[in-house]
Amino acid sequence: METNSLINGVRRHLDYPELTMYQMIAHTALQYPDKPAYEFNNAVTSFETFLKKIHRASFALLSLGVQPEEAVTVCMPNLPQTVDVFYAINRIGAVANMIHPLSAQNEITYYLNLAKSRYILVPDMFYEKVRKAADEADHEVTILCVRVQDELPAYLKLPYVLKTGRQYLKYPEGKDVLWSKCLKDAPEVRLPDITFDKQRTAVILYSGGTTGKPKGCCLSDLNFNALAMQAFESIQQPLEPGLTMLSCMPMFHGFGLGINIHTVLVRGVKCILMPSFNIKSYAAMLKKKKPNYIAGVPTIFEALLHTEGLQDLDMSFLNGIFCGGDTLPVELKKKVDAFLEEHHAKTQIREGYGLTECVTASCLTPKDTYREKSIGLAFPDTYYDIVKPGTDESLPAGEEGEIVLKGPTLMIGYLNDEEETAHTLRKRSDGDIWLYTGDQGYMDEDGYVYFCRRMKRMIVTNGYNVYPELMEQFIDKIPGVLLSCVIGIKDQRRGQRVRAYVVMEDGVEGTDQKKEEIMEALRLTTAAYALPKEIVFRKDLPRTLVGKVAYHELEEEENAQ
C-alpha cells in the first residue's frame, strides 16, 4: 500500500472536501470577511461584499428563470461582473459556459447551440457581434448586457463614459436585458440547496481536444477544487490573505480560471483583475501594484525583458512566477531568471504543463530543483505515464511516447461527443481512466516529465491554441481558392504567428482584394487572435507521397530562416 510520502517536500495524497466551488469560496469569505477578494481599477471588494454580490447575481439569474443544470454562457473579459456571475451560476447549480469574447460570430453561435444556452453575459462593446451570433442560434437567446462603468470607482466613471462608454449606451436592444438593472430589480428569494456531486458538470471550457476540432470540456466542482489544493501544495510558497495575484490570464482559459482566480481566492489571496493585456499596462501594474504572484504564458515574460520603465524596479515583492500555456524555451527561462535576479526577486520562473481536459496544470517544476527542459513533477494524486503511440503499452524511462495521465482533475468528458470522449479518456489495465494527451514526451527515472512535441497539428500564439486544419477548411471553400495550408511561424512576441499559404485556381490571381476577401470570410468563423497575420499566394505547395500538403516542409522552410 502506497504511503503518503513526500516528494521534494510535496505530499503525494490530499483529502478533497465534498464541496462546490461556491461553497469553497463561501468558507473562505466566512473566515476572512474583511480581507480583499479582488480589485479592479483601484476599487477593492472584500470577501464579505463578494459573497453578497454572488448572492445578488444568483437572485438575478433565478429571476430570469435559469434552472439547475442549465448552461449560462459567459462571454466576458476579467471584470468584477465575470467573477461574481461565475460563482453565482455555481451557487444555483447551473453550468458556466465560458467563451472568449473575441470569438468569431459563427463560433459564438456554435457554442450557444452546443450548450443549448438561453442566456449569454457580454460587455456592451461586444453586444452587436453577439446579437448577430445569437440571431443565428437554433433557439431564442437573451443577452445580459454588462457595462464596465458599473464597477468603476466614482472618479473614473464619467471619464470612461465620455471617452468610450457612451457609444454603447444604446445597448441592449429589444428583449435583451441590462445586467445592472436585472441585479437591482431581482427579488431576494430562498436560494436552492445544491449538494456536491463529483459527476455534475459545473463548467464548460473549450479545447481543440486531441484531434483539433473545437470541443466543450465538461468539468466538475471536484476538478477545480482539487486543482486549487494540488496547486497550493505544489507551489510550496505562502498563499494567504494579504497577498496578491495579478490576474491577467482570462477566465475563459483553464489557466486563468483555475489558477489566477479559483486557486488564489480559495486561499484568501486578492486577485488584481486585468480585463485585457498589453505589455505597457502589464508593466505599469507591476510597478504600481507590486503583486506577490504572477502567472502567464511565455510571450508575456519575453515581452517583459524588453519593456521600458522596468530597469530600476525592485521586484523583491514577487514570491512566485509561473509559466504555462506553451513551452518555455530553455534560453528564455535563463533570461527571465537573470532578469528576476537583477531586480531582486525572491524566485525563479517555474513551468507547468497541462490541458483544458484536466482544467490546466497537472505538474510543476519544484521550488528549488530545476532539471533542464523538464516540465516538472506531477501534482499530488496525479500520475503520469509514457505509452507507445497508438497503444496502452508503457515505455521505460527516457523513451519517447505519448504522455498520458490520471488524477482528480480529469474532465467528465466532451460535451455531446461520446466518440471523442472515448478516444481521449480510456480505461487501462489498472481499472482507472487515463487522459491520452496527444502530446509526446518522456519521463526520467525520478518521475520528472519532459515535453517534446505535439502529436496533433496545432499553433500556439500568445498562449492560445489555433487549429490549422479547421482554418484551411474555411479558406478552401472561398470561391477561386484551390487549396491552402496554415502554419505557425516563429515570432519573438507571440511565440508563433499564423501564416496562410493559398493556391488560387487557374485563371484567378492572388491580389490584395482576394486577400481581403479571405480575411473577411475568416472573420466570421475564426477568433480574432487566431486570424492569419500574413497571407502568401503560391503557385503550388509541397506534397507528401500520398498527395497531402506537406505542412512540415513549409514549417521547416520558414522557421529555418
N, C-alpha and C positions, 0 to 999 in steps of 0.2 A: 504493500500500500504506500502510495506516494505521500511524503510528509510535506508540511507547509514550510519548505526550506527557503532560504534567502539566496537570490542570485544577484550579485552586485548590489546587495542591500535592499532588493525589492522582493516582497513576498510573492510567492507563486500562486497563492489562493486567497480570495477575498469572499466575504459574505455580502450578498446583494439584497437590499431590502425590497419587499414586495410593495412598492410604491409607484405611483405615476410620476411623470416629470413635474407636474404641477405640485404634487404632494411633497416632493423633494425640495422644491423652491419654497413652498409654504413653511416647511420645517425650518429652513434657513431664516426666513423672514421673522418667524416667531422667536428665534434665538437672537437675531441682530436687527430689531425693528428700526433702530435709528441709524444704522450703517448705510452708506450709499450703495444702491444696486447698479445704477447706471447713470451716465452723464451724457448730455447732448447739447452742444453749443453752450457750455458753461451752466446749463440748467441741470441740477442734480436731483435724482429721485431716490428717496430712501426705500429700504425694503418694505417698511410698513406701507408707504404710499404705493409702491409697486404692487403689493398684494391687493390693495383697494382698486387699483387700475385694472388688474386682471379680473377682479370680480365685476367691475363696471362693464368691461368688454364682454364678459360672459353673459351678463344681463342683455346686452345689445344683441348678441348672437341668438340668444333664446327668443328675444322679441321678434326676430326675423323668421323664426321657425326652424332654425338649424337643429338637426336631430343627432343623437349619438350615432357614431359610425359614419356620419356624412362627411364628405370631403369639402373643406373650405379652402379655396385657393388663395395663397398669399404671394402676390407679385410685387414685392417691396424690397427696397434697399434697407440698410441698417438704420431704422428710425425707431424712436420710442414706441410708436404705434405697432411696429412689427413685433417687438419683443412682447408687448402687452397682449396682442391678439394671439400670438403663437401659444402662450401659456393659457389663455382663455379658451382656445379651441381644445386644448388638452383637458382643461378643467371640466368641460361639459361632455367629454367623451367623444368629441368629433375628431376628424383627421385633418392635420395641417398639410396641405398640398403645396409644397414650396417650389416656386419657379422664378427664373431670372427675369427681372423687369426689362432687360434688353433683348429678351426672346423675340424672334420674328413673329409677325401677326399669325401666320399659319401654325407656327409652333404652339402659340398660346391656345389656339382653337383645339389643337391636338391634345394638349394637357387637360383642358376643360372637359373634352369628350371622354378621354381615358378614365379620368377620376369621377366622371358624372357630377361635376361640381356646379352647384347652382349659384354660388356667391364667390366673388373674387375681390380681394382688397388690393387697391392700386393707388399710387400717388397721382395727384391731378395732372402732373406733367406727362404721364403716360396714358392718360384717360382715353384720348382719341384713338390711339392704336388698339388698345384693349377693347374698346367698344366695337370696333370693326371686327376684331377676332371673336368677340362674344356673339356678334350677329351671325357669324358663320357656324356657331356651335349647333349640335343636333338637339339642344334643349334650351329653354329660356335661362338666361344668366343675368343676375343683378350685380352691378358694380358698386362696391363700397368705396367711395372716393375719399382719399386721405389728403389733408393739407399739411404741408411741412410746418407752416407758421403756427399751427395749433400747439406745437411743442417747443416753440422758441421762447426764450425769455423776453419780457416786455420790450426791452430796448432794441431787440433785433427784429421784432415782428413787422413794424411799419417799414423799415428799410428793405426787408425781404419782399414784402408785398409790392412795394413801389418798383423794385428792381426786377423781380422775377415772377412773383406770385400772382400779380394782377391779370396776366394774360391767361390764367387758368381759372379765374373766378366764375366763368360761365359754366364750368362743370360742377356737379354732374347734371345730366340731362334726362328727360323722360322719367322712367320708373327707377332709375338708379338713385342711390342714397348717399348723402353726405355723411361720412362716418362719424364726425364730431356731433352731428345732430342725433344720430342714432344712439350714440353714447349718452347724450343728455336726456333724451326722451324715454329711453327704455326703463320700464318699471323694475324695482327690486323684487325679485321672486326667490323662492327657495331653489337653490342650485341642486342639480341632481346628484345622487350618491353614485360615485364612479368607483368601481372596485378594480384592483390591479388584475390584469390578465396579460401574461407574457406573450400570448399569441395574438393580441389585439394590435392591429395597425394603428399607430399613433401619428406617424409622419410618413409622407411620401417625398423622397428626394429623387432627382433624375440623374441617370447614368447611361452611358452607352452600352453598359453590360460588357460581356466578353466578345460580342460579335459586332459592336459598333453601331447598333441601332438604338434610338432613344427608348429607355425603359424606366418605369417608375419602381424604385426600390421601396418596398413596404417595410418600415422599421418600427420597432416597438418601444414602449417605455423602458423595458429592460435593456434594450440595445443602448439607449442614450445614458441611462443611469449607470450601467456597467462601465461604459466608456469613461464617464466622469470619475468614477472611483479608480479605474485602472490607470487613467492618465495621471491622477494625483499621486498614486503610489509610485508610478514610474518616473515622474518628474523629480522626486526626491528634493524638492525645494518648497519653501513655505507658500501655501495658498490659503490666505486667511483674510478676514475683514481688515480694511485699512490699506490693502494692496490693490493694484490696478492692472487691468489688461487693456491695451489699445486694440479695440475690436474693429478692425477694418475688413477682415475676411467676411464676405456676405453670408447671411443666414440661409440662403437657398443652397449653400455649399456645405457639404458634410463637415469640413474642417472649420468653417466659420460658425455653424450652428452647434456642432458637437463640442468643440474646444473653446473657441473665442467667446461663446455665450454660455452654454449649459454647464460645462465643467466649472468655469470660474464662478458663475452665480451660485451653484450648489455649495461652493466653498465660502461664499460671502465676499468674494472679490468684486470690486467695481469694474463694470465694462464702460470704457470710453467709446461711445458709438461714433463710427465714421460711415456716413451713407455712401460715399464714393471715394475712390482712391486716385490721387495723383501725387507724385513724389514730393512736390513742393509743400503741399498741405500735410503730407505724412511727416516730413521733416520738421515742419512747424509744430505739429502736435507733439513730436518727441521732445522738442526744446521747451514747449510751454507746459505740457502735462507731466513729463518725466515718468512714463508708465513703468511699472516693475516688470511687466511681461509683454512681449510682442511675439506674434506668430504670423507667418505669411509664406508666400511662395518664393522660389529663388530669385525671380526677377525683381522683387521688392528690395531684397538685400543687395543685389547687384547695383540697382539704382542708387541706393544709399551711399555707396562708395564714391559716387561721382556728384553728390548733391552739395551745392554751395550752402554755406551757413552752418555746417556741422563740424568744421575744422577744430573749433575750440570748445566743443560741447563735452562736458564731463558726464559720461554715461554710467557712472557708478550706481545710478538708480536702478539699472537693469539687473534683475535676478535671473531671468531666463529668456532665451530667444530660440524659437522653434520654427523649423522649416518643413513644409510638406507640399503636396500638390504636384510636385515634379522632382526629378532627380537633382540633387545638389552636387554640381561638379566639384571634384577634389580641389581644384585650383581656386574656385570661388570660395569654398569653405576656408581655405588658408588665408585668402584676402580679407574675408569678413572677420575671422578670428583675430588677425593682426589689427584690423581697424578697431575692433572692440577693445583689445588690449591697449592700444594707443589712447583710447578715450576712457580708460579706467573702468570699463565694465567688469562685473564680477563673474562673467560667464562666457562660454564659447557658444557658437551656434550648434544646435542639436537637430539632427534629421530624423524624421519618422517616415513610415510607409503605411499605406492603407488604400482602401477603395470605398466608394459610396455603399457598396454591398455589405460592408461592415461598419457603416457610418463614416468613419475616416481612419485615423491612425490605429494600427494594431501592433506596432512595435516602435521602439525609440532608442536612439543611441544613449548609453548610460551617461550619467552626470560627469563622471571623472575618467571614463575609459572610452577611447575612440580607436576604432580599427579602420584603416583607410578603405574607402569605398563601401563600408558596411552601412546598412540602414538600421542596425541596432539589434536589440533583443526583444523577444515577444513580450507583450503586456501580460500581466497576471491572468491565469486561466485561459490564455490564448496559446495555441500550439501551431507551429509551422512544420511543414514537410516539403520535400522536393520530390516530385514524381516524374517518371519518364513521360514526355508529352504523349497524350492520347491514351494513357493507361493509368492504373492506380498503383503502379509499381514504385516503391520508394527507392531513391537513389542514395548512394553513400555520400558522406561529407566531401565537399569540394567538387562534386559533379553537377553540372548544369542541368536543369529541367524546369518543369512548370512549378511555380510557387502555389501551394495550397495551404489553407489554414482553417482552424476551427476555434470557437470560443463563444462567449455570451453576446457578442455584438453582431453576429451574423444575422443578416436580414431574414424576414419571414419568407420573402420571395419577391418576384417581379409581379407588378400589378397586371392582372388579366393575361398572364403569359406563362402558362404551365410548362410549355415545352422548353423555353429558355431557362426557366427556374430549374427544371430537372437537369439541364445541361450544366448549370453553374453550381448548384447545391447538390452534392452527391453523397450518398451513404457509402462509407468504406467498410472494410472488414472488421474494424473496431466497433461497428454499430453506430458511430457518430456521423453527423452531417459535416462535410467539409466544403469550403468555398474554393472553387477552382478559378484562379485569378486571371488566367490568360497572360500572365507575366512570367518571364524566365529569369531564373536566378539560382543561387546555391547557398548552402549553409556550411559553416566550418564546424569543427569538432566541438566547439564550445557553445554552439547554438546561435552564433551571430549570423544574421541574414544579409545576403548580398543581392541587390537587384542588378540584372544585366541588361535586359531589353524587354520590350513588349512583343508578345507573340501576335497581337492584333494590330491592325493599322490604326494609328491614332497620332494626332498632332496635339501638343500641349503648348498653348500660348497664354501667357500671363496666368498660368495655373489652371486654365480651363481646358477641358478636353474638346477636341474638334475631330469629327469622324469624316475622313475624306470621301469614302465611298458614297455616303449619303449626298454630299455636295455634288459629286460627279453625276449622280443620277439626275439631279435638278438641272445641271448645266447641259447634259446631253439631250434634254427634252426641248431646249430652246431652238426655234427654227434656224436652220443654217449651220448648226453645230454638228460635226461628225462624231467627235469623241473628245474627252477631256481627261486630265489627270491632275489631282490636287496633292501637293506635298508640303512639308514643313521645311523652311529654310532657317538656318541658324541665325539668331538675332540677339544681340547683346542685351537689349532692353526687355524683350518679350520672352526670351528663351528660344522660341520659334515664331516665325510669321508665316502666314498662309499664302501660298502662291498657286495659281491655277494655270495649267497649260491647256490650250484649246486648239484643236484642229478643225478648221471650217470645211464644209462640203465644197466640192469642186464648183468653181464659179462664184463663190462667196468670199469676199475679202474680210480680213480681220482688221477692222477700223476702230477708231476711238468711239464711234457711235455704237458699234457692236459690243465693245467693252461695257458701255453704259447700259445697253440692253441686258447683258448678262448680269451686271450688278443689280439692276432694277428687279430682275426676276429673283435673284438670290435674297434680296432684302425681305421678300415676302415669306421666305422659307427658312432663312438662316439667321441666327442671332447675330447682333452687330459685332460682338467680339470675335466671331468665327469667320467673318467675311474676308475674302482674299484681299491682301494689301496690294497684290500685283496680278495682272492677267497677261500672260505671254502667249502670243499666237505662234504656232509652229506648223510646218507643212506635214510633219509626221511625228510620231512618238515611238520610242524604243519598245520592242515587243519581246515577250518570253517565247519559248519554243512552242507553247500551245496557243500563242496568238494574243495573250493578255498584255495590257500595257505594263511595261517593266518599270514600275514606280521607283524601285530601289535604285535603278540606274540613274534616274533623274535626281534622286536624293544625293547619291554619291557624286554625281557630276557637279551639282550646285554647291554642296556643303564642302567640297574639296577646295573650292576657290577661296 
